[in-house]
Amino acid sequence: MAELSNHSDLNLGIDWTRIVHNMSTIQLKVTLSKQLHSLLQKKAQTIGLTMSSYVKNLIVDDIKDLALEEKVVSKQVENNYQEAIENKKQSIKVTNLKETLDNL
């Protein structure tokens, strides 16, 4: 397990697993050839992980950029919301959308 601390991406995966551990989970079934299974098992054992944990870390590593993008989008949406609240006094009530757009 000492080798694991040298792998920053795997540590990210472990942190991610801790975060999502309390959420509802979905079991994924993957069919592998015997040769691929053997290579996967050997690689996982080399770094001190179970195959399941190793595969989870591979997935996390692959999608971690998406998770960061979601945070940026969420911050952007939050900023837009705050701006809308600040500009609320400038809003107008629209009862007839076509008429309002024609009068712009």
N, C-alpha and C positions, 0 to 999 in steps of 0.2 A: 504494500500500500504506500510505501515511501515514494515509489516511482510516480505515483499518481499526482503528488503535489507539484511535480515538475511540469505537468501538462495543464497550462492555464485554460485551454479550451475545454478540457474535461472537467476542470473545476467549475467552469461556467455551467456546464451541463448538469453537474451535481447540484449546484445552487438552483438551477431552473427546476430540476426534479423535485427539490424540496418545496419550491413555490407551488408547483402544480399537483403535488402529492395529495393535498387536501381537497382538490377539486374532483368532480366526477371523472372517471377514467373510461377509456375505450380500449378494449383488447384488440390487438392487431395480429393477424395470423399471416406469416410469411413462409412461403415454400422455397427451400433452397436445395441445390444439388448437394450430395454428400461431400464433394470436394470443397465447395464454397462454405458449407457448414463447418468442416474441419478447419479451414483457414480462418474463419471468423472466430471459432472457439480458441484457436491458438493465439490469435492476436489479442483477444480479450484477456486471456490468462497472462499474457506477457505483461500487460499493464495493470494486472490485478483487479479486473472487473469481471462480473458475470457477463454472459453474452447479451442478456437483456439490457443491462446497464450500458454496455458498449454500444449497442444499436441505438438506444435512446440518445446517447451522447453524439452519435453520428447525425441523427436527425436534428438535434438541437443545434449542432454546429452548422448544419445546412440552412436552418431557418432563422438563426439568431439575427441576421440582418433585417428580416421582415419584422421581428419583434421590436427592433430599434426604430424602424420606420413608423410602426404603429404609435409609438410613444411620441414621435415628432408630430404626427398627424393629430394625436389627441391634444398636444400642447397648442397646436395651431387652432384647432377647434375651440379650445378653451379661450385663447386670445380673441378669436372672432366673437365669441359669446360675450366676453367682457366689453369689447368695443361696442357691440350692439346695445348692451345695457347702458353704457355711457351715452350713447347717441339716441336713446329712447325718446327724449324730448323733441327731437327733430322729425319723429315719425308722423305719418298721416294715416287717418283711418280710411280704408278702402272698402266701399260698399259695392261699387261697380267697377270691376277690374278693367273692362274694355274702355269705359269712359275715362278712367284715371290715366290709362296708358295713352289714349288719344290726346289728353290735355297736357302731356309732358312736354 
